[in-house]
Amino acid sequence: MPDDSNSLVACIPRLRRYARALVGDKAAADELVQDTMERGWHRLSTWRRGSDMRPWLFSILHGLYTERQRHGPAIAPAQERLEMRDMQAALQQLPPEQRAVLLLVALEEMRYDEVAEILQIPPGTVLSRLSRARERLRLVMLGQAPASPLKVVK
């Protein structure tokens, strides 16, 4: 158990980095990580010994984040043209499902299969969300409104 708790604690910096990029607010991110650690500690017996603890904890964090998004206040729609001054502001313009995939792959350097397991989506969905996130982020950073995939029918 001491090794397990050390492994749990060792994941905190990466969980904090991911949570901060995901929610955009330091206090909310720290609260999310704290709740993740508490849930992880109480469910440590469900972790498969010998496997990487990080994806397991990221799954817990993402589940808590998703749960809070469902029960929290609605997010205001993004302005159509907004000049971005930093990457954090641009990331917040991405839809949550695209932002999560992009952060896990680019920031946390996780493999696609790990991301699929964490987010409980098929690997092909990881690839398509990542592609859309990169393109949308590129457009936002250029100050261009991303094109709507929907067609107007008259």
N, C-alpha and C positions, 0 to 999 in steps of 0.2 A: 504493500500500500504506500510506503514512503516514496518509492520510485514513481508510482502512478500520480501521486499528488505533485511531485516535482515536475512531471511531464505536463500536468494540467497547468501549473503556474508558468511554465516555460512558454506556453501558447499565448499568454496575455498580451504581449506587445503586438503580435500579428493580429489578434482579435481586435484590439483597440484601433489599429490602423485601418482595418477593414470596416469596422463599425463607424469610425469617423468619416470615412469616405462615403459610406452608404447613406448615413442619415444627415451628414453635414453640420451637425451640432455637437460640440465637445461634451457637454453635460449629458445629452441624450445618448450619445455613443458610450460614454462611460457607464451609464445606467444599464444599457443593453449588455455590455460586457460583464458587468457585475451579475446581472440576472443569468447570463449564460454560464458563468463560472459556478454560480449557486446550483443551477440545474445540473450542470456537468458533475459537480461534486456529489450530489444526491443520487445521480444515475451512473456513477462510476462503475458499478457492477455490470452495467449493460454494455460497456465499452469492451470490444474484443481485444484482449491482451495480445501484444505482439504486432498489432496493426498501428498505423499512424494515427495519433490522437487528434491531430489538427483537423482533418476533414470531419471527424465526428463532432468536434466542438463547433466548427463552422456551420454544420447542419443544425445544431441547436440554436446558434445565434441567428441564422437565417429564418428558422421557424418562429422564433420570438419576434423578429422584425416583421415578418409577414403577418403574424397574429396582431401585432400592434397597428399595422397599416389598415387591417380590416376593421378594427374597433376604434381607430383614431379619427380625428377630424379629416374631412376631405381636403386634398391638396389643391390649392388654387391653380388654375390653368396657367401655363407659362406664357409670357409675352411672346408675340410672334417674332419680333426682331429685337434682339437684346445683344448688345456688345459684351462679350465675355472678357474679363480681365485676368482671370486665373482658371486653372484647371478644375478646382473644386466647384466653382460656380457653374462651369460647363457640365461637369458630371451630374450636378443636381438637375440639369435640364433633361437628362435621359430618363426614359421610363424605368421604374424600379427593377423590372425583370431584366432589362438590358444592362443597367448599371451594375447589378449584382454579378452577372456573368463577366462583364468587362473587368471588374475589380478582382474577382477571383482568379481570372486568367492572367491579367497584366500586372496587377499589384502583388498578388499572393503567389504568382507563378505556379498555379495548380494545373494539373493535366485536365483535359476535357472530360475524361471519365470520372475524375474526382469531383469536378464541378457538377456533372450530371447527377452524381450520387447525392451531393450536398443539397442541390436544389430540387431533387426528385423529378427530373425531366429527362427525356431521351437525349443521347449524345448529339444527335442531329439538330435538336432544338438549341443546344449549347452553341453549335457552330453558326446557326442562322441568327440567333440573338447577338452573338459576338460580332458578326458581320454588320448587322444593323446598327449596333451600338457604336462601332468604329466609324461608320459612315455618318451617323447622326452627330457624333462628337466632332468629327471633322467639319461638318457644316456649321455647327454651333460656334466652334472656335474661329471660323471665318466670318462669323456674324450673319450667316444666311439662315433663313428659316428652313428647316427640313421639309421636303415635299411630302404632302399627304398621300398615303398609299390608296386612299379612297377616291373614286371617280364621281364627279357630280353628274347626276342623271337629270335631264330636263323633261 
